[in-house]
Amino acid sequence: MKTSAFVVTTEPLDLIGLTDLVADSFAPTEVNAGAITAFVGTVRNENRKRRVDYLEYEAFEPLAVKVFENIAKEVSNHWPQARLAVHHRLGKLEIGEASVAIAAASPHRSEAFAACRYTIERIKQIAPIWKHEFFSGGDIWVEGATADPDDNEARQHALEQSCV
């Protein structure tokens, strides 16, 4: 059974399945994927000079999926031949575990790289996903979506980051 391109899950992420999904998303009449890029965000063991024990992610799942779909529309506006898939993990994650996986496919590598980078920048800006960090002696909520999805300045910043 084929999985959806945009998923929020408590299950471990499958990067190979994700890259297969974008590679297979081209219609037979289209030029297929000449390049597939991937980004995997993992749980670091240190943040702000504190040793991290583990993270917990929470999300408003239906809206997060909708945001991923909207980011894919933004991607297609800039890189029309690119195909995108995003899976984000929720719940308790240990050091080294993948929290987000993005795959972007395009006939050309530059578009695949740019689409992938743009996607993670926009996720950080607008996806309703929250990270709860646990460390020796305490915990803190860190990094949450702060931009309005329609904020053109935020969108432009993500675009600039993706085309560095």
C-alpha positions in Angstrom: 0.0 0.0 0.0 1.4 3.4 -1.0 1.6 6.0 1.7 0.6 9.6 1.5 3.1 12.3 0.6 2.2 14.4 3.6 2.0 12.6 7.0 2.3 13.4 10.7 2.9 10.1 12.6 4.2 8.5 15.8 5.9 5.8 13.7 9.6 5.8 12.7 10.2 7.6 9.4 11.0 5.7 6.2 13.3 7.8 4.0 13.6 5.1 1.3 9.8 4.9 1.1 9.6 8.6 0.9 12.1 8.9 -1.9 10.4 6.1 -3.8 7.1 8.0 -3.4 8.4 11.2 -5.1 10.2 9.3 -7.8 7.0 7.4 -8.7 4.9 10.6 -8.6 5.7 11.6 -12.2 3.1 10.8 -14.9 4.3 8.6 -17.7 4.1 11.6 -20.1 6.4 13.7 -17.9 10.1 13.9 -17.7 10.9 11.8 -14.7 13.1 12.5 -11.7 16.7 13.1 -12.7 17.4 14.1 -9.1 16.0 13.2 -5.7 17.2 15.1 -2.7 16.3 14.3 0.9 16.6 16.1 4.2 16.3 14.2 7.5 16.2 16.3 10.7 17.4 14.3 13.7 17.3 14.8 17.5 20.6 16.5 18.6 22.2 15.7 22.0 22.9 19.4 22.7 21.1 22.7 22.3 21.9 26.0 23.8 24.9 24.5 25.6 22.6 22.1 27.4 22.8 18.3 27.1 19.5 17.1 25.7 18.1 13.9 27.0 15.1 13.5 24.5 12.4 15.5 22.7 8.7 15.3 22.5 6.9 16.7 19.5 3.2 17.7 19.5 1.2 19.0 16.6 -2.3 19.9 15.4 -2.2 17.0 13.0 -4.9 17.9 10.4 -3.6 21.5 10.1 0.0 20.3 9.9 -0.9 18.1 6.9 -2.7 21.0 5.3 0.3 23.2 5.8 2.5 20.5 4.2 0.1 20.5 1.2 0.2 24.3 1.0 4.0 24.3 1.1 4.0 21.8 -1.8 1.8 24.3 -3.8 4.4 27.0 -3.0 7.1 24.7 -4.2 5.3 24.0 -7.4 5.0 27.8 -8.0 8.7 28.2 -7.9 9.8 24.8 -9.3 6.9 23.5 -11.4 8.5 20.1 -12.2 9.4 19.3 -8.5 7.5 16.7 -6.5 7.5 16.8 -2.8 6.8 14.5 0.2 7.0 15.4 3.9 6.7 13.1 6.9 7.0 14.5 10.5 7.2 12.4 13.6 5.4 13.1 16.9 5.8 11.8 20.4 8.9 11.0 22.4 12.1 10.9 20.3 15.5 9.8 21.5 18.8 11.3 20.5 19.6 10.5 16.9 16.1 9.6 15.9 14.6 11.2 12.8 11.9 13.9 13.5 11.3 15.1 10.0 12.0 13.6 6.5 11.6 15.5 3.3 12.1 14.2 -0.2 12.0 16.3 -3.4 12.3 15.0 -6.9 12.8 17.0 -10.1 14.3 16.4 -13.5 17.2 18.6 -12.5 19.3 18.6 -9.2 19.2 22.4 -8.6 15.4 22.4 -8.4 15.3 19.3 -6.2 17.9 20.8 -3.7 16.1 24.2 -3.7 12.6 22.6 -3.2 13.9 20.5 -0.3 15.6 23.4 1.5 12.6 25.7 0.9 10.3 23.1 2.5 12.2 22.7 5.7 12.5 26.5 6.1 8.7 26.9 5.6 7.9 24.0 8.0 9.9 25.8 10.7 8.0 29.0 9.9 4.4 27.9 9.6 3.7 24.3 10.6 1.8 23.8 13.8 4.4 21.5 15.3 5.9 22.1 18.7 9.1 20.7 20.2 9.4 20.0 23.9 13.1 19.6 25.0 14.0 17.6 28.1 17.4 18.0 29.7 19.0 17.4 33.1 17.4 19.7 35.5 14.4 20.8 33.4 12.6 21.1 30.2 11.6 23.9 27.8 9.4 24.4 24.7 11.5 25.5 21.8 11.0 26.5 18.2 7.4 26.8 17.1 5.8 28.2 14.0 5.8 32.0 14.3 5.1 33.3 10.8 1.7 33.9 9.2 1.5 31.5 6.2 0.5 34.4 4.0 3.4 36.6 5.2 5.3 37.3 1.9 8.4 38.5 3.8 8.7 35.1 5.6 8.1 33.3 2.3 10.8 35.4 0.6 13.2 34.6 3.4 12.6 30.9 2.9 13.1 31.3 -0.8 16.4 33.2 -0.2 17.6 30.4 2.1 16.8 27.7 -0.4 18.7 29.4 -3.2 21.9 30.2 -1.4 
